[in-house]
């Protein structure tokens, strides 16, 4: 069983947020699609919000969701380039 590292988890979270566009991904979508425990989700989403990679959509609503910021799009694009290059060299497995 292969475990994901921090970069892979961040990439997975940002990818889910990206897939849901401007409406954002809610907690249950992030938990399910990024395959996270609730504790892991809380820690990573908090860090991604603080770093400006994610933005809260409808923050005062029960339907709170998280959308990718422009900074998050740039990070995700660079991460995908790195992952592709590392995989082609056999250094990184998806």
N, C-alpha and C positions, 0 to 999 in steps of 0.2 A: 504494500500500500504506500503510495507516494503522498507525502504531505506538501502543502503549499507553503512557500515562504511569504514574507510580508509584502514583497513587490507583487507577487501573484494574487494575493488577496485584495490588495488595493486595485490592481488591474481588473479583477472580477467585479468588484463593487462599482467602479467607474463605468465598466462596460454595461452593467445592468442599468445604471442611471442614464447612460447614453441611449440605450435601446428605448427608453420610455420618454425621451425628448423633453420638451419644456414642461409637460405635466408632471414629470418626475416619477420616481419609483417609491412606493410606500415601504414601510418596514417589512411587511410580510413578503413582498416581492424580492426585496434585497436578501432577506434571510433564505428564501427558497432558491432563487436563481443563482446566488453567489455561494450557496451551500455553507451558511454560517450559523454558529450557535448565537443565541441572543447576546451573551456576554462579549463574544468576539465582535459582533455587529456594533454594539454600543461603543466599544473602544475605538474601532476603526472609523465609524461615521463621525464621531466627535473630533477625531484628528483631521479627517478630511474637510470638515466644516471649518475648523480653525485655520487650516492651511489655505482655504479658499478654493479647493478643488470641487467641492459640492456646495450647493446653496439650498436652503430650506424653502419649499414651496408651500404656501398656506400654513405658516408657522403657528397660527392661533387656532387651527382647526383640528378636529380629531383625524382628519384625512391628511395629516402632514406627510409630505413627500420630499424627496431629495432629487435635485436636478444637477446636471453637470454644468459648471461654469466654463467660461472661455479658457481659463487657466487649466481646468480639468480636462478640457478637450485637447489642449496642447500636450499635457502630461500623458493622456491616454494614447495619443498618436505616437509620441516618442517611445512609450513603453511597448507598444505593438511593434515598432521598428526594431527595438532592442530584442524583444522576444523572438522575432522572426530570424534575426541574425544569429542569436545565440543558439536557437534550435538547429539552424542550418550547419552550425559548427559542432553540433552534438553536445553543447554545454548546458542546454536548458531543455527540459521536456515539458510539453503542454499537458 
